[in-house]
């Protein structure tokens, strides 16, 4: 019985060691790939389009009015 237990424990440690090594190598490879991608393929800055404030607030007010009317109509029929 003790021989069977020691074999089981040895197998358990071998399996845990293999999984630990695999996960460690996976982390290292992902970090190396991330560094290479950031070095050779940097992100290009995106252009932001600004909307004039007067158009934005008028559009927002129109959306709010439409949503309010839709909610009022829904509540009145249900």
DSSP file (Angstrom, degrees, kcal/mol; ACC not computed):
  #  RESIDUE AA STRUCTURE BP1 BP2  ACC     N-H-->O    O-->H-N    N-H-->O    O-->H-N    TCO  KAPPA ALPHA  PHI   PSI    X-CA   Y-CA   Z-CA
    1    1 A X     >        0   0    0      0, 0.0     4,-2.1     0, 0.0     5,-0.1   0.000 360.0 360.0 360.0 -39.0    0.0    0.0    0.0
    2    2 A X  H  >  +     0   0    0      1,-0.2     4,-2.6     2,-0.2     5,-0.2   0.860 360.0  54.3 -69.1 -33.3    2.8    2.4    0.8
    3    3 A X  H  > S+     0   0    0      2,-0.2     4,-2.0     1,-0.2    -1,-0.2   0.899 109.0  48.4 -65.0 -39.1    4.5    1.7   -2.6
    4    4 A X  H  > S+     0   0    0      2,-0.2     4,-2.2     1,-0.2    -2,-0.2   0.891 112.0  49.3 -67.0 -40.8    1.2    2.6   -4.3
    5    5 A X  H  X S+     0   0    0     -4,-2.1     4,-2.5     2,-0.2    -2,-0.2   0.917 110.8  49.4 -65.0 -43.3    0.9    5.8   -2.3
    6    6 A X  H  X S+     0   0    0     -4,-2.6     4,-2.4     1,-0.2    -2,-0.2   0.881 110.8  50.3 -66.5 -36.1    4.4    6.9   -3.0
    7    7 A X  H  X S+     0   0    0     -4,-2.0     4,-2.4     2,-0.2    -1,-0.2   0.911 111.2  49.4 -64.4 -41.5    3.9    6.2   -6.8
    8    8 A X  H  X S+     0   0    0     -4,-2.2     4,-2.3     2,-0.2    -2,-0.2   0.903 111.9  47.5 -64.2 -41.5    0.7    8.3   -6.6
    9    9 A X  H  X S+     0   0    0     -4,-2.5     4,-2.6     2,-0.2     5,-0.2   0.908 111.8  50.2 -67.2 -41.9    2.5   11.1   -4.9
   10   10 A X  H  X S+     0   0    0     -4,-2.4     4,-2.3     1,-0.2    -2,-0.2   0.920 112.2  47.7 -61.0 -43.2    5.4   11.0   -7.3
   11   11 A X  H  X S+     0   0    0     -4,-2.4     4,-2.5     2,-0.2    -2,-0.2   0.888 110.8  52.2 -64.3 -39.6    2.9   11.1  -10.2
   12   12 A X  H  X S+     0   0    0     -4,-2.3     4,-2.7     2,-0.2     5,-0.2   0.941 111.7  45.0 -62.7 -48.0    1.1   14.0   -8.6
   13   13 A X  H  X S+     0   0    0     -4,-2.6     4,-2.4     1,-0.2    -2,-0.2   0.878 112.5  51.9 -65.5 -37.2    4.2   16.1   -8.2
   14   14 A X  H  X S+     0   0    0     -4,-2.3     4,-2.3    -5,-0.2    -1,-0.2   0.931 112.5  45.6 -63.8 -44.1    5.4   15.2  -11.8
   15   15 A X  H  X S+     0   0    0     -4,-2.5     4,-2.4     2,-0.2    -2,-0.2   0.913 113.6  48.3 -65.0 -43.2    2.0   16.4  -13.2
   16   16 A X  H  X S+     0   0    0     -4,-2.7     4,-2.5     1,-0.2    -1,-0.2   0.883 111.7  51.0 -65.3 -36.9    1.9   19.5  -11.1
   17   17 A X  H  X S+     0   0    0     -4,-2.4     4,-2.7    -5,-0.2    -2,-0.2   0.909 109.9  49.0 -65.6 -42.0    5.5   20.3  -12.1
   18   18 A X  H  X S+     0   0    0     -4,-2.3     4,-2.5     2,-0.2    -2,-0.2   0.922 113.0  47.1 -64.2 -43.4    4.7   19.9  -15.8
   19   19 A X  H  X S+     0   0    0     -4,-2.4     4,-2.7     2,-0.2     5,-0.2   0.920 112.4  50.4 -64.2 -43.0    1.6   22.1  -15.5
   20   20 A X  H  X S+     0   0    0     -4,-2.5     4,-2.3     1,-0.2    -2,-0.2   0.927 112.2  46.7 -61.0 -45.4    3.6   24.7  -13.6
   21   21 A X  H  X S+     0   0    0     -4,-2.7     4,-2.6     2,-0.2    -1,-0.2   0.908 112.4  50.6 -63.2 -41.9    6.4   24.7  -16.2
   22   22 A X  H  X S+     0   0    0     -4,-2.5     4,-2.3     1,-0.2    -2,-0.2   0.935 112.3  45.8 -62.2 -46.7    3.8   24.9  -19.1
   23   23 A X  H  X S+     0   0    0     -4,-2.7     4,-2.2     2,-0.2    -1,-0.2   0.881 112.4  51.4 -66.2 -37.1    2.0   27.9  -17.5
   24   24 A X  H  X S+     0   0    0     -4,-2.3     4,-2.2    -5,-0.2    -1,-0.2   0.928 111.7  46.7 -63.7 -44.9    5.3   29.6  -16.8
   25   25 A X  H  X S+     0   0    0     -4,-2.6     4,-2.7     1,-0.2    -2,-0.2   0.877 110.2  54.5 -64.5 -36.6    6.5   29.2  -20.4
   26   26 A X  H  X S+     0   0    0     -4,-2.3     4,-2.3     2,-0.2    -2,-0.2   0.916 109.0  47.3 -63.1 -44.2    3.0   30.4  -21.6
   27   27 A X  H  X S+     0   0    0     -4,-2.2     4,-2.3     2,-0.2    -2,-0.2   0.917 113.5  48.4 -63.4 -43.5    3.4   33.6  -19.5
   28   28 A X  H  X S+     0   0    0     -4,-2.2     4,-2.4     1,-0.2    -2,-0.2   0.930 112.4  47.9 -63.2 -45.8    6.9   34.2  -20.8
   29   29 A X  H  X S+     0   0    0     -4,-2.7     4,-2.6     1,-0.2    -1,-0.2   0.900 111.8  49.9 -64.1 -40.8    5.9   33.6  -24.4
   30   30 A X  H  X S+     0   0    0     -4,-2.3     4,-2.4     2,-0.2    -1,-0.2   0.913 111.8  48.3 -64.9 -41.8    2.9   35.9  -24.1
   31   31 A X  H  X S+     0   0    0     -4,-2.3     4,-2.3     2,-0.2    -2,-0.2   0.905 112.6  48.4 -64.6 -41.0    5.0   38.7  -22.6
   32   32 A X  H  X S+     0   0    0     -4,-2.4     4,-2.4     2,-0.2    -2,-0.2   0.925 112.8  47.9 -64.7 -44.2    7.7   38.3  -25.3
   33   33 A X  H  X S+     0   0    0     -4,-2.6     4,-2.5     1,-0.2    -2,-0.2   0.895 110.6  52.0 -63.6 -39.4    5.0   38.4  -28.1
   34   34 A X  H  X S+     0   0    0     -4,-2.4     4,-2.4     1,-0.2    -1,-0.2   0.918 110.5  48.3 -62.6 -43.7    3.4   41.5  -26.5
   35   35 A X  H  X S+     0   0    0     -4,-2.3     4,-1.8     2,-0.2    -2,-0.2   0.908 112.2  48.8 -63.1 -42.2    6.8   43.3  -26.4
   36   36 A X  H  X S+     0   0    0     -4,-2.4     4,-2.8     2,-0.2     5,-0.4   0.910 112.0  48.5 -65.3 -41.5    7.5   42.4  -30.0
   37   37 A X  H  X S+     0   0    0     -4,-2.5     4,-2.4     1,-0.2    -2,-0.2   0.916 112.2  48.5 -65.8 -42.0    4.1   43.5  -31.2
   38   38 A X  H  < S+     0   0    0     -4,-2.4    -1,-0.2    -5,-0.2    -2,-0.2   0.832 115.5  45.8 -67.3 -30.4    4.4   46.8  -29.3
   39   39 A X  H  < S+     0   0    0     -4,-1.8     3,-0.3    -5,-0.2    -2,-0.2   0.934 125.7  26.1 -77.1 -46.8    7.9   47.4  -30.7
   40   40 A X  H  < S+     0   0    0     -4,-2.8    -3,-0.2     1,-0.2    -2,-0.2   0.688 130.5  35.4 -95.7 -20.1    7.3   46.5  -34.4
   41   41 A X  S  < S+     0   0    0     -4,-2.4    -1,-0.2    -5,-0.4    -2,-0.1  -0.535  76.7 179.8-131.0  67.9    3.5   47.3  -34.8
   42   42 A X        -     0   0    0     -3,-0.3     2,-0.2    -2,-0.1    -4,-0.1  -0.303  38.1 -96.7 -69.1 155.1    2.8   50.3  -32.5
   43   43 A X        -     0   0    0     -5,-0.1     2,-0.3     1,-0.1    -1,-0.1  -0.495  35.3-130.3 -70.4 135.9   -0.8   51.6  -32.4
   44   44 A X        -     0   0    0     -2,-0.2     2,-0.1    -3,-0.1    -1,-0.1  -0.693  30.0-104.5 -85.0 140.5   -1.4   54.5  -34.7
   45   45 A X        -     0   0    0     -2,-0.3     2,-0.3     1,-0.1    -1,-0.1  -0.393  35.0-131.7 -65.4 139.2   -3.1   57.5  -33.1
   46   46 A X        -     0   0    0     -2,-0.1     2,-0.5     1,-0.0    -1,-0.1  -0.677  14.8-121.1 -92.0 146.3   -6.7   57.8  -34.0
   47   47 A X        -     0   0    0     -2,-0.3     2,-0.5     2,-0.0    -1,-0.0  -0.730  23.3-145.2 -86.4 129.3   -8.2   61.0  -35.2
   48   48 A X        -     0   0    0     -2,-0.5     2,-0.6     2,-0.0    -1,-0.0  -0.807   5.8-143.6 -97.2 135.7  -11.1   62.2  -33.0
   49   49 A X        -     0   0    0     -2,-0.5     2,-0.4     2,-0.0    -2,-0.0  -0.858  14.0-149.9 -99.0 122.5  -13.9   64.1  -34.7
   50   50 A X        -     0   0    0     -2,-0.6     2,-0.5     0, 0.0     3,-0.0  -0.780   2.7-148.0 -96.8 136.3  -15.3   66.9  -32.6
   51   51 A X        -     0   0    0     -2,-0.4     5,-0.0     1,-0.0    -2,-0.0  -0.851  29.4-106.8 -99.2 132.2  -19.0   67.8  -32.9
   52   52 A X     >  -     0   0    0     -2,-0.5     4,-2.0     1,-0.1     3,-0.2  -0.273  25.9-125.5 -58.0 145.7  -19.8   71.5  -32.4
   53   53 A X  H  > S+     0   0    0      1,-0.2     4,-2.5     2,-0.2     5,-0.3   0.862 105.5  57.1 -64.6 -38.1  -21.6   72.0  -29.1
   54   54 A X  H  > S+     0   0    0      1,-0.2     4,-1.6     2,-0.2    -1,-0.2   0.903 110.5  43.4 -64.3 -40.7  -24.6   73.8  -30.6
   55   55 A X  H  > S+     0   0    0     -3,-0.2     4,-2.5     2,-0.2    -1,-0.2   0.887 113.0  53.5 -69.4 -38.3  -25.5   70.9  -32.9
   56   56 A X  H  X S+     0   0    0     -4,-2.0     4,-2.6     1,-0.2    -2,-0.2   0.925 110.6  44.3 -64.4 -46.0  -24.8   68.3  -30.1
   57   57 A X  H  X S+     0   0    0     -4,-2.5     4,-2.3     2,-0.2    -1,-0.2   0.873 113.7  50.6 -69.6 -35.4  -27.2   69.9  -27.6
   58   58 A X  H  X S+     0   0    0     -4,-1.6     4,-2.0    -5,-0.3    -1,-0.2   0.921 113.0  46.1 -67.0 -41.8  -29.9   70.5  -30.2
   59   59 A X  H  X S+     0   0    0     -4,-2.5     4,-2.4     2,-0.2    -2,-0.2   0.916 111.8  51.3 -65.5 -42.7  -29.7   66.9  -31.3
   60   60 A X  H  X S+     0   0    0     -4,-2.6     4,-2.7     1,-0.2    -2,-0.2   0.908 109.2  50.6 -60.8 -41.7  -29.7   65.7  -27.7
   61   61 A X  H  X S+     0   0    0     -4,-2.3     4,-2.3     1,-0.2    -1,-0.2   0.885 109.7  50.7 -64.6 -37.7  -32.8   67.7  -26.9
   62   62 A X  H  X S+     0   0    0     -4,-2.0     4,-2.3     2,-0.2    -2,-0.2   0.918 111.4  47.9 -65.5 -42.2  -34.5   66.2  -30.0
   63   63 A X  H  X S+     0   0    0     -4,-2.4     4,-2.7     2,-0.2     5,-0.2   0.923 111.9  49.6 -62.8 -44.3  -33.6   62.7  -28.8
   64   64 A X  H  X S+     0   0    0     -4,-2.7     4,-2.5     1,-0.2    -1,-0.2   0.909 111.4  49.1 -62.6 -41.7  -34.8   63.4  -25.3
   65   65 A X  H  X S+     0   0    0     -4,-2.3     4,-2.3     2,-0.2    -1,-0.2   0.909 112.6  47.7 -64.4 -41.6  -38.1   64.8  -26.6
   66   66 A X  H  X S+     0   0    0     -4,-2.3     4,-2.2     2,-0.2    -2,-0.2   0.909 113.6  46.9 -66.4 -42.1  -38.7   61.8  -28.9
   67   67 A X  H  X S+     0   0    0     -4,-2.7     4,-2.5     2,-0.2     5,-0.2   0.908 112.0  50.8 -66.7 -41.4  -37.9   59.4  -26.1
   68   68 A X  H  X S+     0   0    0     -4,-2.5     4,-2.6    -5,-0.2    -2,-0.2   0.916 111.1  48.4 -61.8 -43.4  -40.2   61.2  -23.6
   69   69 A X  H  X S+     0   0    0     -4,-2.3     4,-2.5     1,-0.2    -1,-0.2   0.901 111.8  49.8 -64.2 -40.7  -43.0   61.2  -26.2
   70   70 A X  H  X S+     0   0    0     -4,-2.2     4,-2.4     2,-0.2    -2,-0.2   0.910 112.2  46.9 -65.6 -42.3  -42.5   57.5  -26.8
   71   71 A X  H  X S+     0   0    0     -4,-2.5     4,-2.7     2,-0.2     5,-0.2   0.920 112.5  50.2 -65.0 -43.5  -42.5   56.6  -23.1
   72   72 A X  H  X S+     0   0    0     -4,-2.6     4,-1.9     1,-0.2    -2,-0.2   0.918 112.3  47.1 -61.0 -43.8  -45.6   58.8  -22.5
   73   73 A X  H  X S+     0   0    0     -4,-2.5     4,-1.5     2,-0.2    -1,-0.2   0.907 112.5  49.7 -65.5 -41.5  -47.5   57.1  -25.4
   74   74 A X  H  X S+     0   0    0     -4,-2.4     4,-1.7     1,-0.2     3,-0.2   0.925 112.3  47.4 -62.4 -45.2  -46.5   53.6  -24.2
   75   75 A X  H  < S+     0   0    0     -4,-2.7    -1,-0.2     1,-0.2    -2,-0.2   0.841 109.5  53.5 -67.9 -31.8  -47.6   54.4  -20.6
   76   76 A X  H  < S+     0   0    0     -4,-1.9    -1,-0.2    -5,-0.2    -2,-0.2   0.807 114.1  41.5 -74.2 -27.0  -50.9   55.8  -21.8
   77   77 A X  H  <        0   0    0     -4,-1.5    -2,-0.2    -3,-0.2    -1,-0.2   0.713 360.0 360.0 -92.3 -20.0  -51.8   52.7  -23.8
   78   78 A X     <        0   0    0     -4,-1.7    -2,-0.2    -5,-0.2    -3,-0.2   0.406 360.0 360.0-110.6 360.0  -50.6   50.1  -21.3
